Amino acid sequence: MSDGDRPERGSRRHHLTRGVWLLLGCVFVALGFIGALLPLMPTTIFLILAAGCFARSSPRLEAWLLNHPRFGPTLRAWRAEGAIGRRAKIAACSGIALGYALFWLGARPSLKIDLIVGLAMAACAAYILTRPSPDRG
């Protein structure tokens, strides 16, 4: 996007774009907090997305998330070095395995679908496991 394509500060388009980012950030925070309460629903990915949305719309809300006592350290580690804590890796991979087992037991897929879903989930787990771990966690 060239400078000529960017909405000017104060323009109507800028306010609309900023409002969309703010709304998305709020939706992702809500999903993240729901995920903190419900098993098998992720939390961190939604909060990472929320922080990214808030970076484009509300520095105050971005700072609130990054300084949150429970979620802030995880978000800062991801932002700084793409790191995922050891416990989070275990939880994510366990959730992936459980999700695959539930899929397999509930859907009884054909071999082709079974392999496609299994490979996709294995690729997600591999990505998670290859991220660095922060100094603590």
Contacts in CASP RR format, 6 or more apart in sequence:
PFRMAT RR
TARGET T0000
AUTHOR 0000-0000-0000
METHOD contacts of the structure
MODEL  1
MSDGDRPERGSRRHHLTRGVWLLLGCVFVALGFIGALLPLMPTTIFLILA
AGCFARSSPRLEAWLLNHPRFGPTLRAWRAEGAIGRRAKIAACSGIALGY
ALFWLGARPSLKIDLIVGLAMAACAAYILTRPSPDRG
7 13 0 8 1.000
7 14 0 8 1.000
7 17 0 8 1.000
8 14 0 8 1.000
17 56 0 8 1.000
18 56 0 8 1.000
18 57 0 8 1.000
19 57 0 8 1.000
21 53 0 8 1.000
21 54 0 8 1.000
21 56 0 8 1.000
21 57 0 8 1.000
22 53 0 8 1.000
22 54 0 8 1.000
22 57 0 8 1.000
22 58 0 8 1.000
22 61 0 8 1.000
24 49 0 8 1.000
24 50 0 8 1.000
24 53 0 8 1.000
25 49 0 8 1.000
25 50 0 8 1.000
25 52 0 8 1.000
25 53 0 8 1.000
25 54 0 8 1.000
25 57 0 8 1.000
25 61 0 8 1.000
26 50 0 8 1.000
28 46 0 8 1.000
28 47 0 8 1.000
28 49 0 8 1.000
28 50 0 8 1.000
28 53 0 8 1.000
29 46 0 8 1.000
29 47 0 8 1.000
29 50 0 8 1.000
29 65 0 8 1.000
31 41 0 8 1.000
31 46 0 8 1.000
32 41 0 8 1.000
32 42 0 8 1.000
32 43 0 8 1.000
32 46 0 8 1.000
32 47 0 8 1.000
32 50 0 8 1.000
33 43 0 8 1.000
34 41 0 8 1.000
35 41 0 8 1.000
35 42 0 8 1.000
35 43 0 8 1.000
35 46 0 8 1.000
36 43 0 8 1.000
40 95 0 8 1.000
40 98 0 8 1.000
40 99 0 8 1.000
42 92 0 8 1.000
43 71 0 8 1.000
44 71 0 8 1.000
44 74 0 8 1.000
44 75 0 8 1.000
44 78 0 8 1.000
44 84 0 8 1.000
44 88 0 8 1.000
47 65 0 8 1.000
47 71 0 8 1.000
47 74 0 8 1.000
47 75 0 8 1.000
48 75 0 8 1.000
48 78 0 8 1.000
50 65 0 8 1.000
51 62 0 8 1.000
51 65 0 8 1.000
51 66 0 8 1.000
51 75 0 8 1.000
51 79 0 8 1.000
52 62 0 8 1.000
54 61 0 8 1.000
54 62 0 8 1.000
54 65 0 8 1.000
55 62 0 8 1.000
65 71 0 8 1.000
65 72 0 8 1.000
65 75 0 8 1.000
66 72 0 8 1.000
66 75 0 8 1.000
66 76 0 8 1.000
66 79 0 8 1.000
68 75 0 8 1.000
73 134 0 8 1.000
74 85 0 8 1.000
74 88 0 8 1.000
77 83 0 8 1.000
77 84 0 8 1.000
77 85 0 8 1.000
77 134 0 8 1.000
78 84 0 8 1.000
81 132 0 8 1.000
81 134 0 8 1.000
82 131 0 8 1.000
82 132 0 8 1.000
83 131 0 8 1.000
83 132 0 8 1.000
83 133 0 8 1.000
83 134 0 8 1.000
84 92 0 8 1.000
84 128 0 8 1.000
84 131 0 8 1.000
84 132 0 8 1.000
84 133 0 8 1.000
84 134 0 8 1.000
85 133 0 8 1.000
85 134 0 8 1.000
85 137 0 8 1.000
86 133 0 8 1.000
86 137 0 8 1.000
87 137 0 8 1.000
88 137 0 8 1.000
89 128 0 8 1.000
89 129 0 8 1.000
89 131 0 8 1.000
89 133 0 8 1.000
92 125 0 8 1.000
92 128 0 8 1.000
93 125 0 8 1.000
93 128 0 8 1.000
93 129 0 8 1.000
96 121 0 8 1.000
96 124 0 8 1.000
96 125 0 8 1.000
97 125 0 8 1.000
99 121 0 8 1.000
100 117 0 8 1.000
100 118 0 8 1.000
100 121 0 8 1.000
103 109 0 8 1.000
103 117 0 8 1.000
104 114 0 8 1.000
107 113 0 8 1.000
109 117 0 8 1.000
END
